[in-house]
């Protein structure tokens, strides 16, 4: 950290030193341990945050995605404030449960029943358990680069290294964490995403054994890569042919890429889907939803529970968030994606004009930066060529220019980002790219 950064983030550094006495790496989630220092935030409103040193930022991290309405949206604040004067959690039923469940079933194509839980990791675990119970099969097929939570049973081949990935047609199943039980890999098959042939070969190799294919319908956790035209439909057909369930992990794409999620945008309906992040507008909430005949196994042989499942505070936030997103036929989210696309294209154009090898991939409300000579990124393995040092340089300079994003170079757009915010951001990106050009020339 240079002298300028020392001064700019001095109070955050002091608080990090204090926190490091009590928290591993001084943070509540290791993903937040970012350079030049994990920021301590003092205030936030709309699409802007201010750290404890008084630095203000245009916020494109949005708490790693949940804040689809931005910070402290008036309708969300009103709903949570009203619920705060009522019971916070009950361990029993309340009227918000059927209200929010009905909203979800009205909006989401695959939704016939709903289960509420608190985190995306939990939601995926329930979906996988349901799929295995319904099909009476053991194996789950996942894809390289896709993230479905941090537990042993599925934290496999999320970000495998170049040396670990193995054969592109039959990839290695790579554990991600120290302490992870090795036999978790015995129940998972890994394949390369966006490749129909390798998926079909996997079904042939494991006939009648694959319970489900689980995927991010847009690969947001490894660089916001889009599915090839017709790919999702082909996966749907293969699952039907071989008797496997299709699970869309829409923790990120849900209520972001479109009001009905990626399944609505691409016109492919999975058997089960998981939702999180945006659905609660910032309150801790995740959802499993899908076909009634599968979902009704919950409590009828399939074990599932949770003290905070469907708690009133989270569901009050979800009801307010979904109601706002549904306004005027989904106009707020449509506009967020339109403006986000303008920002995505603007960054790409500015890099191209300077001859900087940058690809900006994804969709309006979620996109990512790749410093790479590749013109197209289709598979996770394509991202292994990314220049991580260049990305870190961009993010450090962007932060000093007052633009904050997710620590892996991802931008999230909220419904409260406006055209003036996009214009201001692009002006700051101009400055960042100019500085990068200067640095690379030294």
C-alpha positions as CSV (number, residue, x, y, z in Angstrom):
1,X,0.0,0.0,0.0
2,X,1.5,3.4,-1.0
3,X,1.6,6.5,1.1
4,X,-1.5,7.9,-0.7
5,X,-3.5,4.8,0.1
6,X,-2.2,4.8,3.7
7,X,-3.8,8.3,4.1
8,X,-6.9,7.7,2.1
9,X,-7.9,4.5,4.0
10,X,-6.3,5.2,7.4
11,X,-9.4,4.7,9.6
12,X,-10.4,1.6,7.7
13,X,-6.9,0.2,8.4
14,X,-7.2,1.0,12.1
15,X,-10.5,-0.8,12.3
16,X,-9.2,-3.7,10.4
17,X,-6.3,-4.0,12.8
18,X,-8.7,-4.0,15.7
19,X,-11.0,-6.6,14.1
20,X,-8.1,-8.9,13.2
21,X,-7.7,-9.5,17.0
22,X,-11.1,-11.2,17.0
23,X,-12.1,-12.2,13.4
24,X,-10.1,-14.3,11.0
25,X,-8.4,-11.9,8.6
26,X,-10.5,-9.2,10.3
27,X,-13.6,-9.8,8.2
28,X,-16.9,-11.8,8.5
29,X,-16.4,-13.4,5.0
30,X,-13.0,-14.0,3.5
31,X,-14.3,-12.8,0.1
32,X,-14.2,-9.3,1.6
33,X,-10.5,-9.3,2.4
34,X,-9.7,-7.1,-0.6
35,X,-6.9,-4.8,-1.6
36,X,-5.8,-2.1,-0.7
37,X,-7.8,-2.7,2.5
38,X,-11.3,-4.0,3.3
39,X,-13.3,-0.8,3.5
40,X,-15.3,0.0,6.6
41,X,-18.5,1.7,5.5
42,X,-20.1,4.5,7.6
43,X,-23.1,5.5,5.4
44,X,-25.0,4.4,2.4
45,X,-28.0,5.7,0.4
46,X,-29.3,5.0,-3.1
47,X,-26.3,3.9,-5.2
48,X,-23.6,5.6,-3.1
49,X,-21.6,4.6,-0.1
50,X,-19.2,6.5,2.2
51,X,-16.4,4.9,4.1
52,X,-15.2,5.8,7.6
53,X,-12.5,8.0,6.1
54,X,-15.1,10.1,4.4
55,X,-14.5,8.8,0.8
56,X,-17.6,8.5,-1.3
57,X,-18.1,5.8,-4.0
58,X,-20.6,5.0,-6.7
59,X,-21.5,1.5,-5.5
60,X,-21.6,-1.3,-8.0
61,X,-20.9,-4.0,-5.4
62,X,-24.3,-3.6,-3.8
63,X,-23.4,-5.9,-0.9
64,X,-22.4,-8.6,-3.3
65,X,-25.7,-8.3,-5.1
66,X,-28.7,-8.2,-2.8
67,X,-29.4,-4.5,-3.0
68,X,-31.3,-4.5,-6.3
69,X,-33.2,-1.5,-4.9
70,X,-30.0,0.2,-3.8
71,X,-29.3,1.3,-0.2
72,X,-32.2,2.3,2.0
73,X,-34.9,2.3,-0.6
74,X,-37.9,4.2,0.9
75,X,-40.4,1.4,0.3
76,X,-38.1,-1.2,1.7
77,X,-37.3,0.9,4.8
78,X,-41.0,1.5,5.4
79,X,-41.8,-2.2,5.2
80,X,-39.0,-3.3,7.5
81,X,-39.6,-0.4,10.0
82,X,-43.3,-1.4,10.2
83,X,-42.4,-5.1,10.8
84,X,-39.8,-4.1,13.4
85,X,-42.6,-3.0,15.6
86,X,-44.2,-6.4,15.2
87,X,-42.7,-9.9,15.9
88,X,-39.3,-10.4,14.3
89,X,-39.4,-14.2,14.3
90,X,-42.0,-16.6,15.4
91,X,-41.1,-20.2,14.7
92,X,-44.6,-20.4,13.5
93,X,-46.7,-19.3,10.5
94,X,-47.7,-15.8,9.6
95,X,-49.5,-14.0,6.8
96,X,-46.5,-12.9,4.9
97,X,-45.5,-16.5,4.1
98,X,-48.4,-17.2,1.7
99,X,-48.3,-13.6,0.4
100,X,-44.7,-13.8,-0.7
101,X,-44.9,-17.4,-1.9
102,X,-47.9,-16.4,-4.1
103,X,-45.9,-13.5,-5.5
104,X,-43.0,-15.8,-6.4
105,X,-45.3,-18.3,-8.0
106,X,-47.0,-15.6,-10.1
107,X,-43.6,-14.3,-11.4
108,X,-41.4,-17.3,-11.8
109,X,-42.2,-19.8,-14.6
110,X,-41.2,-23.0,-12.7
111,X,-42.7,-22.0,-9.4
112,X,-45.5,-24.1,-8.1
113,X,-44.4,-24.5,-4.5
114,X,-41.9,-22.5,-2.4
115,X,-39.6,-23.2,0.5
116,X,-38.0,-20.3,2.3
117,X,-34.5,-20.4,3.9
118,X,-31.8,-17.9,4.8
119,X,-28.8,-18.4,2.4
120,X,-28.1,-19.6,-1.1
121,X,-25.9,-22.4,0.2
122,X,-28.9,-23.8,2.1
123,X,-31.2,-23.4,-0.8
124,X,-29.0,-25.4,-3.2
125,X,-28.6,-28.2,-0.6
126,X,-32.3,-28.6,-0.4
127,X,-32.7,-28.6,-4.2
128,X,-30.1,-31.3,-4.6
129,X,-31.7,-33.4,-1.8
130,X,-35.1,-33.1,-3.5
131,X,-33.7,-34.1,-6.8
132,X,-32.0,-37.2,-5.4
133,X,-35.1,-38.2,-3.5
134,X,-37.4,-37.7,-6.5
135,X,-35.2,-39.6,-9.0
136,X,-33.8,-42.1,-6.5
137,X,-30.4,-41.5,-8.0
138,X,-27.1,-40.4,-6.4
139,X,-25.0,-38.4,-8.9
140,X,-25.3,-34.7,-9.5
141,X,-23.7,-33.1,-12.6
142,X,-22.3,-29.6,-12.2
143,X,-20.1,-27.4,-14.4
144,X,-16.6,-26.0,-14.1
145,X,-16.6,-22.4,-12.7
146,X,-20.1,-22.6,-11.3
147,X,-20.6,-21.8,-7.6
148,X,-23.4,-23.3,-5.6
149,X,-22.4,-22.6,-2.0
150,X,-19.5,-23.4,0.3
151,X,-20.4,-26.8,1.8
152,X,-18.4,-30.0,1.1
153,X,-21.0,-31.7,-1.1
154,X,-21.0,-29.1,-3.9
155,X,-17.9,-26.8,-3.4
156,X,-16.1,-28.7,-6.3
157,X,-14.4,-27.3,-9.4
158,X,-15.6,-23.8,-8.7
159,X,-12.2,-22.1,-9.5
160,X,-9.8,-25.0,-10.3
161,X,-6.4,-23.9,-11.5
162,X,-4.9,-24.6,-15.0
163,X,-2.9,-27.5,-13.6
164,X,-5.9,-29.1,-11.9
165,X,-8.7,-28.9,-14.4
166,X,-7.8,-32.1,-16.3
167,X,-9.2,-33.3,-19.6
168,X,-11.7,-30.8,-21.1
169,X,-14.0,-33.7,-22.1
170,X,-13.9,-35.4,-18.7
171,X,-12.7,-32.8,-16.2
172,X,-11.3,-33.6,-12.8
173,X,-13.6,-33.1,-9.8
174,X,-11.5,-30.6,-7.8
175,X,-12.2,-29.9,-4.1
176,X,-11.9,-26.2,-3.2
177,X,-11.1,-26.1,0.5
178,X,-8.7,-27.4,3.1
179,X,-10.7,-29.6,5.4
180,X,-13.2,-30.7,2.8
181,X,-14.0,-34.4,2.9
182,X,-12.6,-36.1,-0.1
183,X,-15.5,-38.5,-0.6
184,X,-17.8,-35.6,-1.5
185,X,-16.4,-35.8,-5.0
186,X,-17.8,-39.3,-5.3
187,X,-21.3,-38.0,-5.8
188,X,-20.6,-35.3,-8.3
189,X,-19.8,-35.3,-12.0
190,X,-18.1,-32.2,-13.5
191,X,-18.4,-31.1,-17.1
192,X,-17.5,-28.1,-19.2
193,X,-20.4,-25.6,-19.5
194,X,-21.8,-24.3,-22.8
195,X,-20.8,-27.6,-24.5
196,X,-23.8,-29.9,-25.4
197,X,-21.6,-32.8,-26.6
198,X,-19.7,-33.2,-23.4
199,X,-22.9,-33.2,-21.4
200,X,-24.5,-35.8,-23.6
201,X,-21.3,-37.9,-23.2
202,X,-21.6,-37.7,-19.4
203,X,-25.2,-39.1,-19.6
204,X,-23.9,-41.9,-21.7
205,X,-21.1,-42.6,-19.3
206,X,-23.4,-42.7,-16.3
207,X,-26.7,-44.2,-17.6
208,X,-29.6,-43.9,-15.2
209,X,-27.3,-42.5,-12.5
210,X,-27.6,-38.7,-12.7
211,X,-30.3,-37.2,-10.5
212,X,-29.9,-33.6,-11.6
213,X,-27.9,-31.2,-13.7
214,X,-27.4,-28.0,-11.7
215,X,-26.1,-24.7,-13.2
216,X,-26.0,-21.0,-13.1
217,X,-28.1,-20.2,-16.2
218,X,-25.7,-17.2,-16.7
219,X,-22.2,-18.0,-15.3
220,X,-22.1,-15.0,-12.9
221,X,-19.6,-16.4,-10.4
222,X,-16.8,-16.8,-12.9
223,X,-16.9,-13.7,-15.1
224,X,-20.6,-13.3,-16.1
225,X,-20.5,-15.6,-19.2
226,X,-23.7,-15.9,-21.2
227,X,-25.1,-19.2,-22.4
228,X,-24.7,-20.0,-26.1
229,X,-27.8,-19.6,-28.2
230,X,-29.9,-22.8,-27.7
231,X,-27.7,-24.2,-25.0
232,X,-30.1,-24.1,-22.1
233,X,-32.9,-25.6,-24.2
234,X,-30.6,-28.4,-25.3
235,X,-29.7,-29.1,-21.6
236,X,-33.4,-29.2,-20.9
237,X,-34.0,-31.8,-23.6
238,X,-31.1,-34.0,-22.4
239,X,-32.4,-34.0,-18.9
240,X,-35.8,-35.0,-20.1
241,X,-34.4,-37.8,-22.3
242,X,-32.3,-39.2,-19.4
243,X,-34.8,-38.7,-16.6
244,X,-32.7,-36.2,-14.7
245,X,-34.0,-33.0,-13.1
246,X,-32.8,-29.6,-14.3
247,X,-31.9,-27.1,-11.5
248,X,-31.2,-23.5,-12.2
249,X,-29.2,-21.7,-9.6
250,X,-30.7,-18.2,-9.9
251,X,-29.2,-16.9,-6.7
252,X,-27.7,-14.1,-8.8
253,X,-29.8,-14.0,-12.0
254,X,-33.1,-14.1,-10.1
255,X,-35.0,-10.8,-10.2
256,X,-32.0,-9.3,-11.9
257,X,-31.5,-10.5,-15.5
258,X,-35.3,-10.2,-15.9
259,X,-38.3,-10.1,-13.5
260,X,-38.9,-13.9,-14.0
261,X,-35.2,-14.7,-13.9
262,X,-33.0,-16.3,-16.5
263,X,-35.7,-19.0,-17.1
264,X,-38.0,-16.2,-18.2
265,X,-35.4,-14.4,-20.3
266,X,-34.3,-17.5,-22.1
267,X,-37.6,-19.3,-22.2
268,X,-36.3,-22.5,-20.6
269,X,-38.2,-23.8,-17.5
270,X,-36.2,-25.9,-15.0
271,X,-37.7,-28.4,-12.6
272,X,-36.3,-26.6,-9.6
273,X,-34.7,-23.2,-9.0
274,X,-32.9,-21.4,-6.2
275,X,-33.2,-17.7,-5.6
276,X,-31.4,-15.4,-3.2
277,X,-29.6,-12.0,-3.1
278,X,-32.1,-9.7,-4.9
279,X,-35.2,-11.4,-3.6
280,X,-34.9,-9.9,-0.1
281,X,-33.6,-6.5,-1.2
282,X,-30.9,-6.8,1.4
283,X,-32.6,-8.9,4.0
284,X,-31.3,-12.5,4.5
285,X,-33.6,-14.7,2.4
286,X,-33.2,-17.5,-0.1
287,X,-35.8,-19.6,-1.9
288,X,-36.2,-23.0,-3.4
289,X,-39.1,-23.3,-5.8
290,X,-40.2,-25.7,-8.6
291,X,-42.6,-28.4,-9.6
292,X,-45.2,-29.3,-7.0
293,X,-44.6,-33.1,-7.2
294,X,-41.0,-32.6,-6.3
295,X,-41.4,-29.8,-3.8
296,X,-44.1,-31.7,-1.9
297,X,-41.5,-34.3,-0.9
298,X,-40.4,-31.8,1.8
299,X,-41.7,-33.2,5.1
300,X,-42.8,-36.3,3.3
301,X,-39.4,-38.1,3.5
302,X,-37.1,-35.2,2.7
303,X,-35.8,-33.5,5.8
304,X,-35.5,-29.8,5.8
305,X,-35.8,-27.1,8.5
306,X,-34.4,-23.8,9.9
307,X,-35.3,-21.6,12.8
308,X,-35.2,-18.5,10.7
309,X,-36.9,-19.9,7.6
310,X,-39.6,-17.4,6.5
311,X,-39.0,-15.0,9.3
312,X,-41.3,-11.9,9.2
313,X,-38.5,-9.3,8.8
314,X,-37.0,-11.0,5.7
315,X,-40.4,-11.6,4.1
316,X,-41.5,-8.0,4.8
317,X,-38.4,-7.0,2.8
318,X,-39.1,-9.5,0.1
319,X,-42.7,-8.4,-0.3
320,X,-41.6,-4.7,-0.6
321,X,-38.8,-5.6,-3.0
322,X,-40.9,-7.8,-5.3
323,X,-43.8,-5.3,-5.3
324,X,-41.4,-2.5,-6.4
325,X,-39.8,-4.7,-9.1
326,X,-43.2,-5.6,-10.4
327,X,-44.3,-2.0,-10.7
328,X,-45.5,-0.9,-14.1
329,X,-45.0,-4.4,-15.6
330,X,-41.4,-4.7,-14.4
331,X,-40.3,-1.2,-15.6
332,X,-37.7,-0.6,-12.8
333,X,-35.7,-3.7,-13.6
334,X,-36.0,-3.2,-17.3
335,X,-34.5,0.2,-16.9
336,X,-31.8,-1.0,-14.6
337,X,-30.7,-3.5,-17.3
338,X,-31.0,-0.9,-20.1
339,X,-28.7,1.6,-18.2
340,X,-26.4,-1.2,-17.1
341,X,-26.0,-2.2,-20.7
342,X,-25.1,1.4,-21.6
343,X,-22.4,1.3,-18.9
344,X,-21.1,-2.1,-19.9
345,X,-20.8,-1.0,-23.6
346,X,-19.3,2.3,-22.6
347,X,-16.5,0.6,-20.6
348,X,-15.9,-1.7,-23.6
349,X,-15.8,1.1,-26.1
350,X,-13.3,3.1,-23.9
351,X,-11.0,0.2,-23.6
352,X,-11.1,-0.5,-27.3
353,X,-10.4,3.1,-28.2
354,X,-7.2,2.9,-26.1
355,X,-6.1,-0.5,-27.4
356,X,-6.5,-2.1,-24.0
357,X,-7.2,-5.9,-24.1
358,X,-10.4,-5.8,-22.0
359,X,-13.6,-7.8,-22.5
360,X,-16.7,-6.8,-20.6
361,X,-19.1,-9.8,-20.4
362,X,-22.5,-10.3,-19.0
363,X,-25.8,-8.4,-19.1
364,X,-26.9,-5.0,-18.0
365,X,-27.5,-5.6,-14.3
366,X,-24.5,-7.9,-13.8
367,X,-21.3,-7.8,-15.9
368,X,-17.6,-8.4,-15.3
369,X,-14.2,-7.3,-16.5
370,X,-11.7,-9.6,-18.1
371,X,-8.2,-8.3,-19.1
372,X,-7.5,-10.9,-21.8
373,X,-6.5,-11.1,-25.4
374,X,-9.5,-13.3,-26.1
375,X,-12.2,-11.8,-28.2
376,X,-14.9,-14.2,-26.8
377,X,-15.3,-16.1,-23.5
378,X,-17.5,-19.1,-23.6
379,X,-16.2,-21.6,-20.9
380,X,-14.7,-21.2,-17.5
381,X,-11.3,-22.3,-18.9
382,X,-11.3,-19.3,-21.2
383,X,-11.1,-17.1,-18.1
384,X,-7.9,-18.7,-17.0
385,X,-6.0,-16.5,-19.4
386,X,-7.2,-13.4,-17.6
387,X,-4.5,-11.0,-16.4
388,X,-5.3,-10.8,-12.7
389,X,-2.7,-8.1,-12.0
390,X,-4.3,-5.8,-14.6
391,X,-7.7,-6.4,-13.0
392,X,-6.4,-5.6,-9.6
393,X,-4.7,-2.5,-10.9
394,X,-8.0,-1.4,-12.5
395,X,-10.0,-2.0,-9.3
396,X,-7.4,-0.1,-7.1
397,X,-7.5,2.9,-9.4
398,X,-11.3,2.8,-9.7
399,X,-11.6,2.8,-5.9
400,X,-9.3,5.9,-5.7
401,X,-11.6,7.5,-8.4
402,X,-14.7,6.7,-6.3
403,X,-16.0,3.6,-8.1
404,X,-16.6,0.5,-6.0
405,X,-17.3,-3.0,-7.4
406,X,-17.3,-6.6,-6.4
407,X,-13.8,-7.9,-5.5
408,X,-13.6,-10.1,-8.6
409,X,-14.3,-7.3,-11.1
410,X,-18.1,-7.7,-11.2
411,X,-20.5,-4.7,-11.6
412,X,-24.0,-5.0,-10.2
413,X,-26.7,-2.4,-11.3
414,X,-29.6,-1.4,-9.1
415,X,-32.9,0.2,-10.0
416,X,-31.8,3.5,-8.4
417,X,-28.7,4.0,-10.6
418,X,-29.6,6.7,-13.0
419,X,-28.2,8.0,-16.3
420,X,-26.2,10.7,-14.5
421,X,-24.6,8.0,-12.4
422,X,-23.7,6.1,-15.6
423,X,-22.2,9.2,-17.2
424,X,-20.2,10.0,-14.1
425,X,-19.0,6.5,-13.8
426,X,-17.8,6.5,-17.4
427,X,-15.9,9.7,-16.8
428,X,-14.1,8.1,-13.9
429,X,-13.4,5.0,-16.0
430,X,-11.8,7.2,-18.6
431,X,-9.4,8.5,-15.9
432,X,-8.7,5.0,-14.7
433,X,-7.9,3.7,-18.2
434,X,-5.7,6.7,-18.9
435,X,-3.7,6.0,-15.8
436,X,-3.4,2.3,-16.7
437,X,-2.0,3.3,-20.0
438,X,0.5,5.5,-18.3
439,X,1.5,2.8,-15.8
440,X,1.9,0.1,-18.5
441,X,4.2,2.5,-20.4
442,X,6.6,2.9,-17.6
